[in-house]
């Protein structure tokens, strides 16, 4: 053990406080992203007094690692107290003058820690990283002043990432509000630049959409009339993805985001050159839209950012490409409208593992306005999208900076 490294068992202790008085009802779980999340467990008829109480500044982790892939579920509670299942282990730092919980949580976020925990897990039926293994973890414990400095640097980056995400969400909400005002409330600018509906715009009844629509709008259009919808491709049998970076990233559903643009980052996996030749027809171009079509994730939609031009696409997604008389900006927001969300729900086939077939996407109804209205909308949100794209790219760099800071922890002195 290096001189600056200490065994974690010297600084931590288990905590097992039961919710006997039922004073806490905030039931949480721990995800492999190392965050507390609302529990999805069915607690009807469950005796909540047996659950463990977790207080602010305490840790919770799931010892069973065999079902988590390469990750260990562990998190530091930063809010007020909560309760967790008895299957979790709760612990705390005994002396925060020697070891900061926030510094320790940074160590747990390192990929090297996940690999160590997975390697040290044992068991015949289910592999587990038990309390003894946790206490045997070795880490550098510099002075408390140094720890505070490192934590502050990390939090500065984290706060910037969160701020960018919040800004992007507000911008996307703004763009969606413009879409709703123009294409749902029909208050788009008429040829005189005035809101159509409020200024005597003429309407007709659409039997297909079961509502009044602007007189000159077309309700007979299907999505396939204005673009091409093409599937992705699974890897050939016995082939696998690689973490070794090359010019052939492979887009999986797990890579898709809640933001408008999907951007290449260090979590992507890649296709080897010789494998890519076999699936080279199943790539995306910048500006294409991709939609997830399988399972609980059906309907996530992203726009391909420049960094993923010519990336390969999973079979669990389709791409919308070759747009004519329509724009990616309009189509993106149309897919998030209540109208199309309801249509997608009705077109999912299969049981528990539902699927949205390509033919059910091709025939999606499209309420088509005049060309100038769609183009004006796209111009209206263009600056918004450019800023969202800029902040998305900035966050990729910030996350890389976070990872660099975490990796450097192994060499911290004093």
C-alpha positions in Angstrom: 0.0 0.0 0.0 1.4 3.4 -1.0 2.3 5.6 1.9 -0.5 8.1 1.2 -3.1 5.4 0.8 -5.3 4.4 3.7 -7.8 1.6 4.2 -11.3 2.9 4.1 -12.4 0.8 7.1 -10.5 3.2 9.4 -12.9 6.1 8.5 -16.4 4.5 8.1 -19.0 2.6 10.1 -22.3 1.0 9.3 -25.6 2.6 10.3 -28.8 0.7 10.8 -31.6 2.9 12.0 -35.1 1.5 11.3 -38.1 3.6 10.5 -39.9 2.4 13.6 -42.1 5.5 14.1 -42.9 5.8 10.4 -41.7 9.4 10.5 -40.0 9.1 7.1 -42.0 8.3 3.9 -39.5 9.3 1.2 -38.6 5.9 -0.2 -35.5 5.9 -2.5 -33.4 3.5 -4.4 -29.8 3.8 -5.7 -29.0 3.7 -9.4 -25.8 2.6 -11.2 -25.3 6.3 -12.1 -24.6 6.7 -8.4 -27.6 8.8 -7.5 -30.6 8.3 -5.3 -33.8 7.8 -7.3 -37.5 7.4 -6.3 -38.2 3.8 -5.7 -40.4 1.9 -8.1 -41.1 -0.9 -5.7 -44.7 -1.8 -5.0 -45.1 -1.0 -1.3 -48.8 -1.6 -0.9 -49.3 -3.5 2.3 -45.6 -3.3 3.1 -44.4 -2.7 6.7 -42.4 0.6 6.2 -41.2 0.5 9.8 -38.6 -2.1 8.8 -36.9 0.1 6.2 -33.6 1.8 6.9 -33.3 5.5 7.5 -30.6 7.4 5.6 -29.6 10.9 6.8 -28.0 13.7 4.9 -24.3 13.0 4.5 -24.6 9.2 4.7 -23.9 6.7 2.0 -26.1 3.8 0.7 -24.9 1.0 -1.5 -26.2 -2.2 -3.0 -23.8 -5.1 -2.2 -25.0 -7.3 -5.1 -23.0 -6.5 -8.1 -23.7 -9.4 -10.5 -26.8 -7.7 -11.9 -25.3 -4.3 -12.4 -22.9 -4.9 -15.2 -19.7 -3.1 -14.6 -21.2 -0.6 -12.0 -21.7 -0.6 -8.3 -24.8 1.2 -7.0 -23.7 3.7 -4.4 -24.7 7.3 -3.5 -24.3 10.0 -1.0 -27.5 11.6 0.3 -27.3 15.4 -0.1 -30.9 16.2 0.8 -33.0 15.5 3.9 -33.5 12.0 5.3 -35.1 9.2 3.4 -35.7 5.5 3.8 -34.2 2.6 1.7 -34.8 -1.1 1.5 -33.1 -3.4 4.0 -31.2 -4.9 1.1 -29.0 -1.8 1.1 -26.0 -1.1 3.3 -26.0 2.3 4.9 -22.8 3.8 6.3 -21.2 7.1 7.3 -17.8 8.7 7.7 -16.9 8.7 11.4 -14.6 11.7 11.4 -15.2 14.4 8.8 -12.1 16.3 10.0 -10.1 13.5 8.4 -12.2 12.5 5.4 -14.9 14.5 3.7 -17.9 12.5 2.5 -17.9 14.5 -0.7 -14.3 13.6 -1.4 -15.0 9.9 -0.7 -18.0 10.0 -3.1 -15.7 11.3 -5.8 -13.5 8.2 -5.3 -16.6 6.0 -5.7 -17.4 7.7 -9.0 -14.2 6.6 -10.5 -14.4 3.9 -13.2 -11.4 2.3 -11.5 -13.4 1.8 -8.3 -16.2 0.1 -10.2 -13.7 -2.3 -11.8 -12.2 -3.0 -8.4 -15.5 -3.6 -6.7 -16.6 -5.9 -9.5 -13.3 -7.8 -9.4 -13.5 -8.2 -5.6 -17.1 -9.4 -5.6 -17.7 -13.0 -4.8 -20.4 -15.6 -4.3 -21.8 -18.6 -6.0 -25.4 -17.6 -6.9 -25.1 -13.9 -6.7 -21.8 -12.0 -6.5 -21.6 -9.3 -3.8 -19.2 -6.6 -2.7 -19.6 -7.0 1.0 -18.9 -4.8 4.0 -15.5 -6.4 4.6 -14.5 -5.7 0.9 -15.7 -2.1 1.3 -13.6 -1.6 4.4 -10.5 -3.0 2.5 -10.8 -0.3 -0.2 -7.6 1.7 -0.3 -7.6 5.4 -1.3 -5.3 8.4 -0.9 -6.4 10.6 2.1 -4.6 14.0 1.8 -5.0 16.8 4.2 -8.6 18.1 4.8 -7.6 21.3 3.1 -6.5 19.5 0.0 -9.7 17.4 0.0 -11.8 20.6 0.2 -9.8 22.1 -2.7 -10.4 19.0 -4.9 -14.1 18.8 -4.0 -14.6 22.5 -4.8 -13.0 22.1 -8.2 -15.2 19.1 -8.9 -18.4 20.9 -7.8 -17.5 23.9 -9.9 -17.5 21.7 -13.0 -20.7 19.8 -11.9 -22.6 23.0 -11.2 -21.6 24.3 -14.7 -22.9 21.1 -16.3 -26.2 21.4 -14.3 -26.6 25.0 -15.3 -26.1 24.2 -19.0 -28.7 21.4 -18.7 -31.1 23.8 -17.1 -30.5 26.4 -19.7 -31.0 23.9 -22.5 -34.3 22.7 -20.9 -35.6 26.2 -20.7 -34.6 26.8 -24.3 -36.3 23.6 -25.5 -39.4 24.5 -23.5 -39.4 27.9 -25.2 -39.1 26.4 -28.7 -41.9 23.9 -27.9 -44.1 26.8 -26.7 -43.6 28.5 -30.0 -44.5 25.3 -31.8 -47.7 24.9 -29.7 -48.7 28.5 -30.4 -48.2 28.2 -34.1 -49.3 24.6 -34.9 -51.8 23.7 -32.1 -53.3 27.1 -31.2 -52.9 28.2 -34.9 -51.6 31.7 -33.9 -48.8 31.5 -36.5 -48.0 34.8 -38.3 -50.3 35.2 -41.3 -49.2 36.8 -44.5 -49.5 40.2 -42.8 -47.4 39.1 -39.8 -50.4 38.9 -37.5 -51.6 35.9 -35.4 -53.8 33.9 -37.7 -56.6 32.7 -35.5 -57.0 36.0 -33.6 -57.2 38.0 -36.8 -60.0 36.2 -38.5 -58.2 33.2 -40.0 -60.5 30.8 -41.8 -60.9 27.2 -40.7 -62.3 23.9 -42.0 -63.2 20.7 -40.1 -60.7 17.8 -40.4 -62.3 14.4 -40.1 -58.9 12.8 -39.7 -57.8 15.0 -36.8 -61.3 15.6 -35.4 -60.9 19.3 -35.1 -60.9 22.6 -36.9 -57.7 23.3 -38.9 -56.7 26.4 -41.0 -58.5 26.4 -44.3 -55.5 25.9 -46.6 -53.7 23.3 -44.5 -53.5 19.7 -45.8 -54.6 16.8 -43.6 -54.0 14.0 -46.1 -50.2 13.9 -45.7 -48.3 10.9 -44.1 -44.8 11.1 -42.7 -43.4 8.9 -45.5 -44.6 11.5 -48.1 -42.0 14.0 -46.9 -39.0 11.9 -45.8 -37.5 8.4 -45.7 -37.7 6.2 -42.6 -34.9 3.6 -42.4 -33.9 1.0 -39.7 -30.6 0.6 -38.0 -28.6 -2.7 -37.9 -27.5 -5.0 -35.1 -23.9 -6.2 -35.0 -23.0 -9.3 -37.0 -23.2 -12.6 -35.0 -20.2 -13.1 -32.6 -19.0 -9.5 -33.1 -18.9 -6.9 -30.3 -18.4 -3.2 -29.7 -15.1 -1.7 -28.6 -14.1 1.1 -26.3 -11.1 1.8 -28.5 -11.9 5.1 -30.3 -12.0 5.2 -34.1 -14.1 6.9 -36.7 -17.0 4.5 -36.4 -19.1 5.2 -33.3 -22.2 3.0 -32.7 -25.3 4.8 -31.5 -27.3 2.7 -28.9 -30.5 3.7 -27.2 -28.5 4.2 -24.0 -26.5 6.9 -25.8 -29.7 9.0 -26.6 -30.4 12.0 -24.5 -33.2 14.1 -23.1 -31.8 17.0 -25.0 -32.5 17.8 -28.6 -29.1 16.9 -30.0 -27.1 13.7 -29.6 -23.4 14.4 -29.4 -20.4 12.1 -29.4 -18.9 11.7 -25.9 -16.5 9.4 -24.1 -19.3 6.9 -23.2 -19.8 5.8 -26.8 -18.6 2.5 -28.1 -17.1 1.9 -31.5 -17.3 -0.6 -34.4 -14.0 -2.1 -35.6 -13.2 -1.2 -39.2 -13.6 -4.7 -40.6 -17.0 -5.0 -38.9 -18.2 -1.6 -40.0 -17.8 -2.7 -43.7 -20.5 -5.3 -43.1 -23.0 -2.7 -41.7 -21.8 0.4 -43.6 -25.2 1.0 -45.1 -26.8 1.6 -41.7 -25.3 5.0 -40.8 -26.7 8.4 -40.0 -25.9 11.8 -41.4 -25.7 15.1 -39.5 -29.2 16.6 -39.3 -31.0 13.2 -39.4 -33.5 12.5 -36.7 -33.4 9.2 -34.8 -36.2 7.6 -32.8 -36.0 4.7 -30.4 -38.6 1.9 -31.3 -38.2 -0.8 -28.7 -39.4 -1.4 -25.1 -40.0 1.3 -22.4 -37.8 3.8 -24.3 -40.0 4.0 -27.4 -40.3 7.5 -28.8 -37.1 9.2 -27.6 -36.0 11.4 -30.5 -32.7 13.2 -31.1 -31.1 15.2 -33.9 -27.7 14.0 -35.1 -25.0 16.5 -34.3 -22.0 17.0 -36.6 -19.7 14.8 -34.4 -21.8 11.7 -35.1 -22.0 12.2 -38.9 -21.7 8.7 -40.5 -22.0 6.9 -37.1 -23.6 3.4 -37.2 -27.1 3.0 -35.8 -28.6 0.3 -33.6 -31.4 -1.9 -34.8 -33.5 -0.5 -31.9 -33.7 2.9 -33.6 -34.8 4.2 -37.0 -33.6 7.3 -38.7 -35.7 9.9 -40.5 -33.7 11.3 -43.4 -34.1 12.9 -46.8 -36.6 15.5 -45.7 -38.5 17.4 -48.4 -40.9 20.3 -47.9 -40.3 19.9 -44.1 -37.5 20.7 -41.7 -35.8 18.8 -38.9 -36.7 21.6 -36.4 -40.4 21.3 -37.2 -40.4 17.5 -37.2 -38.6 17.2 -33.9 -41.2 19.3 -32.1 -44.0 17.6 -33.9 -42.8 14.3 -32.5 -43.1 15.7 -29.0 -46.6 17.1 -29.5 -49.5 15.5 -27.7 -51.1 14.6 -31.0 -48.2 12.5 -32.2 -47.5 11.0 -28.8 -51.0 9.6 -28.7 -50.6 8.2 -32.2 -47.3 6.5 -31.3 -48.9 4.9 -28.3 -51.7 3.4 -30.4 -49.2 2.1 -33.0 -46.9 0.1 -30.6 -47.3 -3.7 -31.2 -46.2 -6.6 -29.0 -46.5 -7.4 -25.3 -44.2 -6.4 -22.5 -41.4 -5.7 -24.9 -43.3 -3.4 -27.3 -42.1 -2.3 -30.6 -42.9 0.5 -33.0 -42.6 -0.9 -36.5 -41.3 1.1 -39.4 -44.6 0.8 -41.4 -46.4 2.3 -38.4 -44.0 5.3 -38.4 -44.3 5.8 -42.2 -48.0 6.1 -42.0 -48.0 8.7 -39.1 -50.4 11.5 -40.0 -48.9 14.9 -40.6 -50.9 18.1 -40.5 -49.2 20.1 -43.2 -49.2 23.9 -43.3 -47.9 26.2 -46.0 -44.2 25.9 -46.7 -43.5 29.5 -45.6 -45.0 28.8 -42.1 -42.7 25.7 -41.5 -39.7 27.6 -42.8 -40.5 30.7 -40.6 -40.9 28.4 -37.6 -37.5 26.8 -38.3 -35.9 30.3 -38.6 -37.5 31.3 -35.4 -36.0 28.4 -33.4 -32.7 28.3 -35.3 -30.8 30.6 -32.8 -32.3 28.6 -29.9 -31.0 25.3 -31.4 -27.6 26.8 -32.1 -27.3 27.7 -28.4 -28.6 24.3 -27.3 -26.0 22.6 -29.5 -23.2 24.8 -28.2 -24.1 24.0 -24.6 -24.4 20.3 -25.4 -20.9 20.3 -26.8 -19.6 22.3 -23.9 -21.0 19.7 -21.5 -19.2 16.9 -23.3 -15.9 18.7 -22.6 -16.9 19.4 -19.0 -17.7 15.7 -18.4 -14.3 14.8 -19.8 -12.7 17.3 -17.4 -14.6 15.7 -14.6 -13.3 12.3 -15.5 -9.8 13.6 -15.8 -10.1 15.1 -12.3 -11.4 11.8 -10.9 -8.6 9.8 -12.5 -6.0 12.2 -11.0 -7.1 11.4 -7.5 -5.0 8.2 -7.6 -1.8 10.4 -7.6 -2.8 12.9 -5.0 -0.1 13.8 -2.5 -0.3 15.3 0.9 
